[in-house]
Amino acid sequence: MEIYFLGAIALMAVFFVITYAVRIGIDTSKQMQAIRREMIALRNQVKRLEEDK
């Protein structure tokens, strides 16, 4: 009976670890997309400045 109890606890722990990892991955992905958009905007501004010269 103890084995089933420990197995259930282990499965819950694995579930929470996976859930946490997915949440962190989604947050990181959103941050990376924001950084990419900002870099593209900066690159476009530099191109416009170079064309004006």
N, C-alpha and C positions, 0 to 999 in steps of 0.2 A: 504494500500500500504506500509505503514511503517513496518508492521509486516513481509511482504515478504522480505523487505530490511534487517531488523534485522536478520531474519532467514537465509538469504544468508550469511551474515557476520558471524553468529554463525557457520554455516557449514564450512566456510572457516577456521575459527579459529580452529575448531575441526580437520579438515584435517591437518593443519600445526602442531598441537600438536602431532597428531598420527605419522606424518612423522618424526618429530624431535625425538620422543621416539623410533621409529624403528631404526633410524640412530644411536642413542646412544647405543641401545641394540646390534646392529651389531658390533660396535666398542668394546664394552665391551666383547662380545663373542670372538672376535679375540684376544683380550688381554688375556683372560682366556685360550684360546687354546695355546697361546705362553708360558704362565706361566706353563701350564701342561707339554708341551714338554720339557721345561727347567728342571722341577722337575724330570721327567722321566730320562733325561740325567744325572742329578746329582745322582739319585738313582743308576743308572747303574754304574757310576764311583765309588761310595762307595762300591758297591758289588764287583767290580773288585779289589779295594784296599784291601778289606777284604780277598778275595781269594788269593791274592799274599802273605799275611802274613803267 
